[in-house]
Amino acid sequence: MVRCYNWLIGRKRRHISRLLENITFGLSSTWATWRQGRPDALILETWPMFATQMSASLAGWWRVPYLYYVQDVYPEAAENIGVLDAEGTIARLCRSWDRRLCSRSSATLVISETTRNLLVRHRQLPSEQFVVIPNWFDESEFTSISAQNTWRHQQGIPDNAFVAMFSGTLGEVSGVEVLIDVAQILRENKDIIILCVGEGTRKQSLEESAFRLGLKNLRSLPFQPQERVPEVQNAADVALLTMQPQYSNASVPSKLISYFAAARPVICAVADDSAVAQNVLEADAGVVVNPGDAQAIAAGILQIMRAPEAARRMGANARRYFEKHYTLERAYIQFSHVLRQVVATDAVDDRSF
């Protein structure tokens, strides 16, 4: 592993800072790659387009294939939160630029069928150009742990409390603001705690609103050490996943995979045609409600709290779905297959050249 320095985004997360972060990381990572020497293939995983373009140009210089690994779809992600006008010149140029990166890659790796379908439509490329490899977690890290675990006790959470947990980035697309309304609806249910674990641009306003409204049933904590993430997830009785409605199709949050790995039922407040909703419904691992619907989220929490057997069944279904689709072993097999194909094809092309 090589550390690549870049411009810090900072707490305010200004758009110019994000741009500088991407450009500086592109420069430092491309230089680091150059110093490592010519590989058989490159996997490019960074948000487009500047950093990706620099590494793609290096791959072209070396005449080696590259795999374009897409975690979030840009510029669509920026359009969905109002940073870019979808019909504007910048957005159209970015889509054209990204299409070129996709078309020149030996394969474009995406994390869901929904993402593939979106890129097929928006980049006007054949479906075969895109290979779906879902994100993953190491299954050995998520062993069966009781909700009454050490981490939970260290946070002063009573044994009889029912914990509804949001774990992850509290950013612009998270839709986490709805949890203020959920907490107000459930404030008379003294045994229910809504716990937000993470950081992001919406965290300060969330905490300020909870303090102003006197919501003692809504708590927040910073990101926890990586080695304790499984224990944190297992401290929940039900996991919460909220997103802005217009953003739900652009990505599959990794928090969903960790929720599944921890064998916890999930309440998803997302668009019902999104990959996230489809995963939860296919797995029969929770409840899907409309994004931003605080009443429905609160009702889902109460429903799961009052039906412990159904909650255990949904949690077990979540774990089975994780083991079938999202393990490290499965991802390793898929990546190995794609890389062998790409390197073999490149060798044939070199001989014919």
Secondary structure per residue as TSV (DSSP state, phi and psi in degrees):
chain	resnum	aa	ss	phi	psi
A	1	M	-	360.0	134.7
A	2	V	-	-119.8	126.3
A	3	R	-	-76.3	129.4
A	4	C	-	-116.3	119.6
A	5	Y	-	-79.5	151.6
A	6	N	-	-156.2	166.7
A	7	W	-	-63.8	133.3
A	8	L	-	-78.6	137.5
A	9	I	-	-67.3	-42.3
A	10	G	T	86.3	166.3
A	11	R	T	-65.8	-33.4
A	12	K	T	-78.6	-18.4
A	13	R	T	50.5	55.1
A	14	R	-	-70.8	154.3
A	15	H	H	-62.4	-38.2
A	16	I	H	-65.0	-34.1
A	17	S	H	-67.8	-38.7
A	18	R	H	-63.7	-40.3
A	19	L	H	-64.1	-45.3
A	20	L	H	-64.8	-37.0
A	21	E	H	-58.9	-46.3
A	22	N	H	-65.6	-44.3
A	23	I	H	-65.5	-46.7
A	24	T	H	-67.9	-36.5
A	25	F	H	-67.2	-37.2
A	26	G	H	-59.8	-44.2
A	27	L	H	-64.9	-48.6
A	28	S	H	-70.4	-37.8
A	29	S	H	-72.1	-36.1
A	30	T	H	-66.9	-40.3
A	31	W	H	-64.0	-42.3
A	32	A	H	-63.5	-39.1
A	33	T	H	-66.0	-42.3
A	34	W	H	-58.1	-41.9
A	35	R	H	-68.9	-26.7
A	36	Q	H	-73.9	-22.9
A	37	G	-	99.4	166.8
A	38	R	-	-65.9	123.3
A	39	P	-	-95.3	-178.8
A	40	D	S	-79.5	-28.3
A	41	A	-	-162.3	158.4
A	42	L	E	-118.0	140.1
A	43	I	E	-110.3	120.0
A	44	L	E	-104.1	107.8
A	45	E	-	-124.9	94.7
A	46	T	S	-161.7	159.6
A	47	W	S	-75.7	139.3
A	48	P	S	-68.4	170.5
A	49	M	S	-115.1	-17.6
A	50	F	H	-64.6	-52.3
A	51	A	H	-63.5	-41.8
A	52	T	H	-63.0	-41.8
A	53	Q	H	-62.9	-39.3
A	54	M	H	-61.8	-45.1
A	55	S	H	-70.3	-36.5
A	56	A	H	-63.5	-37.2
A	57	S	H	-66.1	-37.9
A	58	L	H	-65.0	-40.8
A	59	A	H	-60.7	-39.8
A	60	G	H	-64.7	-40.8
A	61	W	H	-62.4	-41.7
A	62	W	H	-78.9	-12.9
A	63	R	T	58.9	48.4
A	64	V	-	-121.9	150.9
A	65	P	-	-72.5	154.1
A	66	Y	E	-130.8	149.6
A	67	L	E	-108.0	124.8
A	68	Y	E	-92.7	111.4
A	69	Y	E	-103.4	106.0
A	70	V	-	-98.1	117.2
A	71	Q	S	-98.0	-40.2
A	72	D	S	-128.8	143.4
A	73	V	-	-92.3	113.4
A	74	Y	T	-112.2	143.4
A	75	P	T	-86.8	2.7
A	76	E	H	-56.3	-38.9
A	77	A	H	-60.9	-40.8
A	78	A	H	-70.7	-33.8
A	79	E	H	-65.8	-40.3
A	80	N	H	-65.4	-26.5
A	81	I	T	-103.1	11.0
A	82	G	T	85.0	8.3
A	83	V	S	-73.5	-36.8
A	84	L	S	-123.2	146.8
A	85	D	-	-82.3	121.6
A	86	A	T	-58.1	-28.7
A	87	E	T	-98.7	3.4
A	88	G	S	-78.9	166.7
A	89	T	H	-63.1	-42.1
A	90	I	H	-63.7	-45.2
A	91	A	H	-62.6	-42.3
A	92	R	H	-65.8	-38.7
A	93	L	H	-65.9	-40.3
A	94	C	H	-64.9	-40.9
A	95	R	H	-63.9	-40.4
A	96	S	H	-64.5	-41.8
A	97	W	H	-62.8	-45.5
A	98	D	H	-67.5	-34.4
A	99	R	H	-60.1	-40.8
A	100	R	H	-64.1	-41.8
A	101	L	H	-62.6	-42.0
A	102	C	H	-64.1	-46.4
A	103	S	H	-68.3	-28.8
A	104	R	H	-88.9	-11.0
A	105	S	S	-76.9	150.8
A	106	S	S	-65.8	-31.3
A	107	A	E	-159.8	143.3
A	108	T	E	-103.2	116.2
A	109	L	E	-89.9	130.0
A	110	V	E	-128.2	163.5
A	111	I	S	-102.0	1.3
A	112	S	-	-162.1	159.7
A	113	E	H	-64.0	-34.0
A	114	T	H	-62.7	-41.5
A	115	T	H	-65.4	-41.8
A	116	R	H	-59.8	-46.8
A	117	N	H	-61.1	-40.1
A	118	L	H	-62.8	-45.1
A	119	L	H	-69.9	-35.7
A	120	V	H	-58.8	-42.9
A	121	R	H	-70.4	-49.1
A	122	H	H	-80.4	-27.1
A	123	R	H	-99.4	-6.5
A	124	Q	T	52.2	51.5
A	125	L	-	-123.9	155.9
A	126	P	-	-66.6	150.2
A	127	S	G	-58.6	-31.4
A	128	E	G	-64.8	-17.9
A	129	Q	G	-69.2	-20.2
A	130	F	E	-111.7	133.1
A	131	V	E	-117.3	126.9
A	132	V	E	-88.1	118.3
A	133	I	-	-130.2	101.6
A	134	P	-	-60.9	155.2
A	135	N	-	-63.3	169.8
A	136	W	-	-151.1	166.7
A	137	F	B	-133.9	154.9
A	138	D	-	-72.2	112.5
A	139	E	G	-61.8	-25.8
A	140	S	G	-69.6	-19.7
A	141	E	G	-77.8	-23.4
A	142	F	-	-104.9	82.2
A	143	T	-	-91.2	168.3
A	144	S	-	-70.4	116.1
A	145	I	-	-127.5	136.7
A	146	S	-	-64.9	149.7
A	147	A	S	-60.9	-26.7
A	148	Q	S	-86.3	65.2
A	149	N	-	-101.8	177.7
A	150	T	H	-61.9	-44.8
A	151	W	H	-58.8	-44.3
A	152	R	H	-60.5	-43.1
A	153	H	H	-65.2	-36.7
A	154	Q	H	-64.4	-25.8
A	155	Q	T	-86.7	2.5
A	156	G	T	72.6	26.9
A	157	I	-	-87.0	120.6
A	158	P	-	-61.1	151.8
A	159	D	T	-61.9	-31.0
A	160	N	T	-88.7	2.3
A	161	A	-	-77.0	145.7
A	162	F	E	-103.9	114.9
A	163	V	E	-101.1	119.7
A	164	A	E	-103.5	112.6
A	165	M	E	-113.5	130.9
A	166	F	E	-103.5	122.3
A	167	S	E	-127.2	121.1
A	168	G	S	144.0	-161.2
A	169	T	-	-76.4	126.9
A	170	L	-	-95.5	65.9
A	171	G	-	-101.9	-168.5
A	172	E	T	-63.3	-32.1
A	173	V	T	-93.1	-3.4
A	174	S	S	-73.0	-24.4
A	175	G	-	65.1	21.1
A	176	V	T	-70.1	-15.4
A	177	E	T	-58.8	-27.2
A	178	V	H	-62.1	-21.3
A	179	L	H	-69.0	-20.0
A	180	I	H	-63.8	-47.1
A	181	D	H	-65.6	-37.9
A	182	V	H	-62.4	-43.1
A	183	A	H	-63.8	-37.5
A	184	Q	H	-65.3	-40.6
A	185	I	H	-63.8	-37.0
A	186	L	T	-99.0	9.0
A	187	R	T	-63.0	-23.3
A	188	E	T	-81.6	-13.2
A	189	N	-	-88.0	90.6
A	190	K	T	-64.4	-20.9
A	191	D	T	-85.1	-7.4
A	192	I	E	-98.3	128.3
A	193	I	E	-119.5	127.7
A	194	I	E	-97.4	116.7
A	195	L	E	-116.8	122.6
A	196	C	E	-107.5	118.7
A	197	V	E	-114.6	113.2
A	198	G	-	152.4	-171.8
A	199	E	-	-135.4	167.9
A	200	G	-	153.6	174.5
A	201	T	T	-64.9	-24.6
A	202	R	T	-93.0	-2.0
A	203	K	H	-67.3	-45.0
A	204	Q	H	-60.7	-46.2
A	205	S	H	-66.1	-33.8
A	206	L	H	-63.0	-46.9
A	207	E	H	-66.6	-40.8
A	208	E	H	-64.1	-40.6
A	209	S	H	-66.4	-41.6
A	210	A	H	-63.4	-40.1
A	211	F	H	-67.9	-44.4
A	212	R	H	-62.4	-36.3
A	213	L	T	-91.1	-2.3
A	214	G	T	66.3	38.7
A	215	L	-	-88.9	92.0
A	216	K	T	-75.9	-12.5
A	217	N	T	-88.9	2.8
A	218	L	E	-118.0	119.4
A	219	R	E	-121.8	155.6
A	220	S	E	-134.0	147.1
A	221	L	E	-136.1	154.9
A	222	P	-	-73.9	172.8
A	223	F	-	-54.4	141.7
A	224	Q	-	-97.9	159.1
A	225	P	-	-55.0	143.0
A	226	Q	G	-53.5	-40.0
A	227	E	G	-68.9	-13.3
A	228	R	G	-103.3	0.1
A	229	V	H	-56.2	-46.8
A	230	P	H	-57.8	-39.0
A	231	E	H	-66.9	-38.8
A	232	V	H	-62.2	-49.0
A	233	Q	H	-62.0	-37.9
A	234	N	H	-72.1	-12.4
A	235	A	T	-76.4	-11.8
A	236	A	-	-85.1	147.9
A	237	D	S	-92.5	-30.9
A	238	V	E	-146.4	142.1
A	239	A	E	-99.9	142.9
A	240	L	E	-111.5	135.7
A	241	L	E	-134.4	112.0
A	242	T	E	-117.8	147.2
A	243	M	-	-147.2	155.7
A	244	Q	-	-63.7	137.6
A	245	P	G	-58.6	-37.1
A	246	Q	G	-78.2	-7.6
A	247	Y	G	-103.8	-8.5
A	248	S	T	-62.3	-25.4
A	249	N	T	-88.3	-8.3
A	250	A	S	-83.3	-19.1
A	251	S	-	-161.6	166.1
A	252	V	-	-113.7	110.1
A	253	P	-	-62.3	137.7
A	254	S	H	-64.2	-21.9
A	255	K	H	-60.6	-32.4
A	256	L	H	-62.5	-40.7
A	257	I	H	-65.9	-41.5
A	258	S	H	-68.3	-34.5
A	259	Y	H	-60.8	-46.3
A	260	F	H	-62.8	-43.4
A	261	A	H	-61.6	-34.4
A	262	A	T	-80.9	-0.4
A	263	A	T	60.2	47.3
A	264	R	-	-114.7	139.9
A	265	P	-	-64.3	150.0
A	266	V	E	-123.1	136.2
A	267	I	E	-105.9	115.7
A	268	C	E	-107.6	118.7
A	269	A	E	-103.7	81.0
A	270	V	S	-141.7	166.7
A	271	A	-	-60.6	136.3
A	272	D	T	-72.9	-8.6
A	273	D	T	-100.7	10.5
A	274	S	S	-83.7	161.8
A	275	A	H	-62.6	-35.3
A	276	V	H	-62.3	-50.6
A	277	A	H	-61.7	-41.8
A	278	Q	H	-62.5	-39.3
A	279	N	H	-62.9	-47.0
A	280	V	H	-65.0	-42.4
A	281	L	H	-70.3	-41.1
A	282	E	H	-63.3	-38.6
A	283	A	H	-79.0	-14.7
A	284	D	T	53.7	51.8
A	285	A	-	-115.2	14.0
A	286	G	E	166.2	-154.7
A	287	V	E	-123.5	134.5
A	288	V	E	-111.4	127.1
A	289	V	E	-128.2	169.1
A	290	N	-	-66.9	140.9
A	291	P	T	-61.0	137.8
A	292	G	T	80.9	2.5
A	293	D	-	-91.0	89.9
A	294	A	H	-62.7	-39.0
A	295	Q	H	-61.6	-42.9
A	296	A	H	-69.0	-38.2
A	297	I	H	-63.8	-46.3
A	298	A	H	-60.8	-42.3
A	299	A	H	-63.6	-38.1
A	300	G	H	-63.9	-41.5
A	301	I	H	-60.6	-46.9
A	302	L	H	-64.2	-40.5
A	303	Q	H	-59.2	-46.7
A	304	I	H	-71.6	-37.1
A	305	M	H	-62.6	-37.3
A	306	R	T	-86.7	-2.8
A	307	A	-	-130.9	71.4
A	308	P	H	-60.0	-34.5
A	309	E	H	-67.0	-42.8
A	310	A	H	-64.5	-37.1
A	311	A	H	-63.6	-43.1
A	312	R	H	-64.0	-38.6
A	313	R	H	-63.5	-45.2
A	314	M	H	-64.8	-38.5
A	315	G	H	-63.3	-42.2
A	316	A	H	-64.8	-39.2
A	317	N	H	-62.1	-40.4
A	318	A	H	-60.5	-44.4
A	319	R	H	-64.7	-41.7
A	320	R	H	-62.4	-40.3
A	321	Y	H	-65.0	-40.5
A	322	F	H	-59.4	-47.9
A	323	E	H	-64.6	-26.7
A	324	K	H	-82.5	-32.8
A	325	H	H	-119.2	-25.0
A	326	Y	S	-127.3	23.6
A	327	T	B	-86.2	158.9
A	328	L	H	-61.2	-39.7
A	329	E	H	-60.2	-45.0
A	330	R	H	-64.2	-43.4
A	331	A	H	-62.3	-39.8
A	332	Y	H	-60.8	-44.5
A	333	I	H	-62.4	-43.7
A	334	Q	H	-66.8	-45.2
A	335	F	H	-62.6	-43.6
A	336	S	H	-60.4	-42.3
A	337	H	H	-62.4	-47.0
A	338	V	H	-65.0	-43.9
A	339	L	H	-64.7	-40.6
A	340	R	H	-62.4	-41.4
A	341	Q	H	-63.1	-44.3
A	342	V	H	-65.4	-46.0
A	343	V	H	-67.2	-40.2
A	344	A	H	-64.7	-42.9
A	345	T	H	-63.8	-39.6
A	346	D	H	-65.4	-38.3
A	347	A	H	-64.0	-41.5
A	348	V	H	-63.5	-43.7
A	349	D	H	-61.2	-40.2
A	350	D	H	-63.2	-41.7
A	351	R	H	-65.8	-40.9
A	352	S	H	-69.2	-29.1
A	353	F	-	-68.3	360.0
